[in-house]
Amino acid sequence: MNFADHLKAVRRRNGYTQAMAAELIPGLSLRTFQAWERSQQTPPVWAQNLVLDTLGRKTYQPPKKRKLPRASPGGR
């Protein structure tokens, strides 16, 4: 589940409209909130948990980035 899916689920579970949810986050516009729910934009990873906490979520783990294999030293 990605951030947009979690955001929508938390908002709906708590009975917020998009406008109500956007108002809970200082300085956030309704348009930005809507873009987040549509996966058109995504806040920085450090802000994602803050947003979900503000809306009253339980837990959210952002997807982990895959690590690229390192080249062995001297092996070209």
MIVODREN-416062 format. One record per atom (N, C-alpha, C): residue number from 1; atom name; z, x, y. Coordinates in nm, 3 decimals, always signed. Example, Ala and Ser with C-alpha at 12.3 -4.5 7.8 and 13.67 -1.06 7.14 Angstrom:
! residues 2
R / num / atomo / w / u / v
R / 1 / N / +0.780 / +1.319 / -0.569
R / 1 / CA / +0.780 / +1.230 / -0.450
R / 1 / C / +0.780 / +1.320 / -0.330
R / 2 / N / +0.708 / +1.285 / -0.225
R / 2 / CA / +0.714 / +1.367 / -0.106
R / 2 / C / +0.787 / +1.290 / +0.003
//
This chain:
! residues 76
R / num / atomo / w / u / v
R / 1 / N / +0.000 / +0.085 / -0.117
R / 1 / CA / +0.000 / +0.000 / +0.000
R / 1 / C / +0.000 / +0.090 / +0.124
R / 2 / N / -0.089 / +0.064 / +0.217
R / 2 / CA / -0.096 / +0.147 / +0.336
R / 2 / C / -0.007 / +0.091 / +0.448
R / 3 / N / -0.004 / +0.160 / +0.560
R / 3 / CA / +0.081 / +0.120 / +0.671
R / 3 / C / +0.048 / -0.021 / +0.719
R / 4 / N / -0.081 / -0.054 / +0.733
R / 4 / CA / -0.121 / -0.186 / +0.782
R / 4 / C / -0.069 / -0.297 / +0.691
R / 5 / N / -0.078 / -0.276 / +0.560
R / 5 / CA / -0.028 / -0.376 / +0.465
R / 5 / C / +0.123 / -0.393 / +0.475
R / 6 / N / +0.194 / -0.280 / +0.488
R / 6 / CA / +0.340 / -0.287 / +0.503
R / 6 / C / +0.377 / -0.358 / +0.634
R / 7 / N / +0.308 / -0.325 / +0.740
R / 7 / CA / +0.337 / -0.384 / +0.870
R / 7 / C / +0.321 / -0.535 / +0.865
R / 8 / N / +0.211 / -0.579 / +0.809
R / 8 / CA / +0.185 / -0.723 / +0.799
R / 8 / C / +0.289 / -0.792 / +0.711
R / 9 / N / +0.322 / -0.731 / +0.599
R / 9 / CA / +0.419 / -0.790 / +0.506
R / 9 / C / +0.557 / -0.802 / +0.570
R / 10 / N / +0.600 / -0.697 / +0.639
R / 10 / CA / +0.732 / -0.699 / +0.704
R / 10 / C / +0.735 / -0.803 / +0.815
R / 11 / N / +0.629 / -0.808 / +0.894
R / 11 / CA / +0.623 / -0.906 / +1.003
R / 11 / C / +0.631 / -1.048 / +0.949
R / 12 / N / +0.552 / -1.076 / +0.847
R / 12 / CA / +0.551 / -1.211 / +0.791
R / 12 / C / +0.683 / -1.246 / +0.723
R / 13 / N / +0.741 / -1.148 / +0.650
R / 13 / CA / +0.868 / -1.172 / +0.581
R / 13 / C / +0.978 / -1.210 / +0.679
R / 14 / N / +0.972 / -1.151 / +0.799
R / 14 / CA / +1.074 / -1.180 / +0.899
R / 14 / C / +1.039 / -1.295 / +0.992
R / 15 / N / +0.924 / -1.357 / +0.969
R / 15 / CA / +0.885 / -1.475 / +1.045
R / 15 / C / +0.838 / -1.449 / +1.187
R / 16 / N / +0.789 / -1.328 / +1.213
R / 16 / CA / +0.740 / -1.294 / +1.347
R / 16 / C / +0.591 / -1.322 / +1.358
R / 17 / N / +0.551 / -1.367 / +1.477
R / 17 / CA / +0.408 / -1.368 / +1.508
R / 17 / C / +0.373 / -1.226 / +1.549
R / 18 / N / +0.245 / -1.198 / +1.561
R / 18 / CA / +0.206 / -1.064 / +1.607
R / 18 / C / +0.260 / -1.039 / +1.748
R / 19 / N / +0.255 / -1.139 / +1.832
R / 19 / CA / +0.304 / -1.123 / +1.970
R / 19 / C / +0.454 / -1.095 / +1.971
R / 20 / N / +0.530 / -1.167 / +1.889
R / 20 / CA / +0.675 / -1.145 / +1.884
R / 20 / C / +0.706 / -1.003 / +1.834
R / 21 / N / +0.634 / -0.960 / +1.732
R / 21 / CA / +0.657 / -0.827 / +1.677
R / 21 / C / +0.622 / -0.719 / +1.778
R / 22 / N / +0.512 / -0.735 / +1.849
R / 22 / CA / +0.471 / -0.636 / +1.949
R / 22 / C / +0.575 / -0.627 / +2.061
R / 23 / N / +0.638 / -0.737 / +2.096
R / 23 / CA / +0.739 / -0.736 / +2.202
R / 23 / C / +0.864 / -0.659 / +2.162
R / 24 / N / +0.890 / -0.647 / +2.033
R / 24 / CA / +1.009 / -0.575 / +1.987
R / 24 / C / +0.996 / -0.424 / +2.004
R / 25 / N / +0.872 / -0.377 / +2.023
R / 25 / CA / +0.848 / -0.233 / +2.035
R / 25 / C / +0.814 / -0.203 / +2.181
R / 26 / N / +0.905 / -0.138 / +2.252
R / 26 / CA / +0.883 / -0.113 / +2.395
R / 26 / C / +0.751 / -0.041 / +2.424
R / 27 / N / +0.677 / -0.097 / +2.518
R / 27 / CA / +0.552 / -0.036 / +2.562
R / 27 / C / +0.432 / -0.061 / +2.472
R / 28 / N / +0.448 / -0.139 / +2.367
R / 28 / CA / +0.337 / -0.164 / +2.275
R / 28 / C / +0.264 / -0.291 / +2.315
R / 29 / N / +0.133 / -0.283 / +2.323
R / 29 / CA / +0.054 / -0.401 / +2.357
R / 29 / C / +0.023 / -0.481 / +2.230
R / 30 / N / -0.004 / -0.607 / +2.250
R / 30 / CA / -0.042 / -0.693 / +2.138
R / 30 / C / -0.172 / -0.642 / +2.075
R / 31 / N / -0.265 / -0.597 / +2.156
R / 31 / CA / -0.392 / -0.548 / +2.104
R / 31 / C / -0.373 / -0.427 / +2.012
R / 32 / N / -0.283 / -0.338 / +2.051
R / 32 / CA / -0.256 / -0.221 / +1.966
R / 32 / C / -0.193 / -0.265 / +1.835
R / 33 / N / -0.096 / -0.357 / +1.842
R / 33 / CA / -0.032 / -0.408 / +1.721
R / 33 / C / -0.136 / -0.470 / +1.628
R / 34 / N / -0.226 / -0.549 / +1.684
R / 34 / CA / -0.330 / -0.612 / +1.603
R / 34 / C / -0.421 / -0.507 / +1.540
R / 35 / N / -0.453 / -0.403 / +1.615
R / 35 / CA / -0.537 / -0.295 / +1.561
R / 35 / C / -0.466 / -0.225 / +1.445
R / 36 / N / -0.334 / -0.210 / +1.455
R / 36 / CA / -0.258 / -0.149 / +1.345
R / 36 / C / -0.268 / -0.235 / +1.220
R / 37 / N / -0.252 / -0.366 / +1.236
R / 37 / CA / -0.258 / -0.455 / +1.119
R / 37 / C / -0.396 / -0.460 / +1.056
R / 38 / N / -0.499 / -0.433 / +1.134
R / 38 / CA / -0.636 / -0.433 / +1.081
R / 38 / C / -0.680 / -0.294 / +1.033
R / 39 / N / -0.591 / -0.198 / +1.040
R / 39 / CA / -0.621 / -0.059 / +1.003
R / 39 / C / -0.729 / +0.002 / +1.091
R / 40 / N / -0.744 / -0.050 / +1.213
R / 40 / CA / -0.839 / +0.009 / +1.307
R / 40 / C / -0.777 / +0.129 / +1.378
R / 41 / N / -0.646 / +0.127 / +1.388
R / 41 / CA / -0.569 / +0.238 / +1.445
R / 41 / C / -0.444 / +0.253 / +1.359
R / 42 / N / -0.385 / +0.370 / +1.365
R / 42 / CA / -0.260 / +0.394 / +1.294
R / 42 / C / -0.172 / +0.480 / +1.382
R / 43 / N / -0.045 / +0.442 / +1.398
R / 43 / CA / +0.044 / +0.527 / +1.477
R / 43 / C / +0.071 / +0.657 / +1.402
R / 44 / N / +0.121 / +0.758 / +1.473
R / 44 / CA / +0.155 / +0.883 / +1.405
R / 44 / C / +0.257 / +0.856 / +1.293
R / 45 / N / +0.255 / +0.939 / +1.192
R / 45 / CA / +0.343 / +0.920 / +1.077
R / 45 / C / +0.489 / +0.911 / +1.120
R / 46 / N / +0.531 / +0.995 / +1.217
R / 46 / CA / +0.671 / +0.992 / +1.260
R / 46 / C / +0.706 / +0.857 / +1.323
R / 47 / N / +0.609 / +0.786 / +1.378
R / 47 / CA / +0.637 / +0.657 / +1.443
R / 47 / C / +0.628 / +0.539 / +1.346
R / 48 / N / +0.561 / +0.556 / +1.235
R / 48 / CA / +0.542 / +0.445 / +1.142
R / 48 / C / +0.675 / +0.390 / +1.092
R / 49 / N / +0.765 / +0.478 / +1.052
R / 49 / CA / +0.895 / +0.431 / +1.003
R / 49 / C / +0.978 / +0.369 / +1.116
R / 50 / N / +0.966 / +0.421 / +1.237
R / 50 / CA / +1.038 / +0.362 / +1.349
R / 50 / C / +0.990 / +0.219 / +1.376
R / 51 / N / +0.860 / +0.199 / +1.369
R / 51 / CA / +0.803 / +0.066 / +1.390
R / 51 / C / +0.853 / -0.030 / +1.283
R / 52 / N / +0.844 / +0.012 / +1.158
R / 52 / CA / +0.887 / -0.076 / +1.049
R / 52 / C / +1.037 / -0.101 / +1.052
R / 53 / N / +1.116 / -0.002 / +1.089
R / 53 / CA / +1.261 / -0.022 / +1.104
R / 53 / C / +1.290 / -0.126 / +1.212
R / 54 / N / +1.218 / -0.117 / +1.322
R / 54 / CA / +1.237 / -0.210 / +1.432
R / 54 / C / +1.209 / -0.353 / +1.389
R / 55 / N / +1.112 / -0.370 / +1.303
R / 55 / CA / +1.076 / -0.504 / +1.255
R / 55 / C / +1.164 / -0.550 / +1.138
R / 56 / N / +1.249 / -0.461 / +1.088
R / 56 / CA / +1.344 / -0.501 / +0.984
R / 56 / C / +1.296 / -0.479 / +0.843
R / 57 / N / +1.221 / -0.375 / +0.819
R / 57 / CA / +1.173 / -0.348 / +0.683
R / 57 / C / +1.281 / -0.283 / +0.598
R / 58 / N / +1.253 / -0.280 / +0.470
R / 58 / CA / +1.346 / -0.214 / +0.379
R / 58 / C / +1.309 / -0.068 / +0.364
R / 59 / N / +1.198 / -0.037 / +0.303
R / 59 / CA / +1.157 / +0.102 / +0.289
R / 59 / C / +1.006 / +0.112 / +0.297
R / 60 / N / +0.960 / +0.222 / +0.346
R / 60 / CA / +0.817 / +0.251 / +0.350
R / 60 / C / +0.799 / +0.400 / +0.334
R / 61 / N / +0.717 / +0.438 / +0.242
R / 61 / CA / +0.684 / +0.578 / +0.221
R / 61 / C / +0.537 / +0.596 / +0.252
R / 62 / N / +0.505 / +0.668 / +0.360
R / 62 / CA / +0.363 / +0.690 / +0.388
R / 62 / C / +0.298 / +0.768 / +0.275
R / 63 / N / +0.170 / +0.744 / +0.253
R / 63 / CA / +0.103 / +0.818 / +0.146
R / 63 / C / +0.111 / +0.968 / +0.172
R / 64 / N / +0.136 / +1.043 / +0.067
R / 64 / CA / +0.145 / +1.188 / +0.082
R / 64 / C / +0.006 / +1.247 / +0.088
R / 65 / N / -0.008 / +1.348 / +0.172
R / 65 / CA / -0.135 / +1.418 / +0.180
R / 65 / C / -0.148 / +1.508 / +0.059
R / 66 / N / -0.268 / +1.511 / +0.007
R / 66 / CA / -0.291 / +1.599 / -0.108
R / 66 / C / -0.302 / +1.742 / -0.059
R / 67 / N / -0.241 / +1.830 / -0.135
R / 67 / CA / -0.248 / +1.972 / -0.101
R / 67 / C / -0.374 / +2.031 / -0.162
R / 68 / N / -0.440 / +2.111 / -0.084
R / 68 / CA / -0.558 / +2.180 / -0.135
R / 68 / C / -0.514 / +2.301 / -0.214
R / 69 / N / -0.580 / +2.331 / -0.323
R / 69 / CA / -0.542 / +2.449 / -0.402
R / 69 / C / -0.567 / +2.574 / -0.321
R / 70 / N / -0.475 / +2.666 / -0.333
R / 70 / CA / -0.487 / +2.793 / -0.262
R / 70 / C / -0.572 / +2.889 / -0.343
R / 71 / N / -0.647 / +2.969 / -0.273
R / 71 / CA / -0.725 / +3.072 / -0.339
R / 71 / C / -0.631 / +3.183 / -0.382
R / 72 / N / -0.655 / +3.236 / -0.497
R / 72 / CA / -0.568 / +3.344 / -0.544
R / 72 / C / -0.592 / +3.469 / -0.460
R / 73 / N / -0.488 / +3.546 / -0.432
R / 73 / CA / -0.504 / +3.666 / -0.351
R / 73 / C / -0.597 / +3.765 / -0.421
R / 74 / N / -0.693 / +3.813 / -0.348
R / 74 / CA / -0.784 / +3.912 / -0.403
R / 74 / C / -0.893 / +3.854 / -0.491
R / 75 / N / -0.889 / +3.725 / -0.517
R / 75 / CA / -0.990 / +3.665 / -0.603
R / 75 / C / -1.094 / +3.592 / -0.522
R / 76 / N / -1.198 / +3.659 / -0.487
R / 76 / CA / -1.301 / +3.594 / -0.404
R / 76 / C / -1.421 / +3.559 / -0.484
//
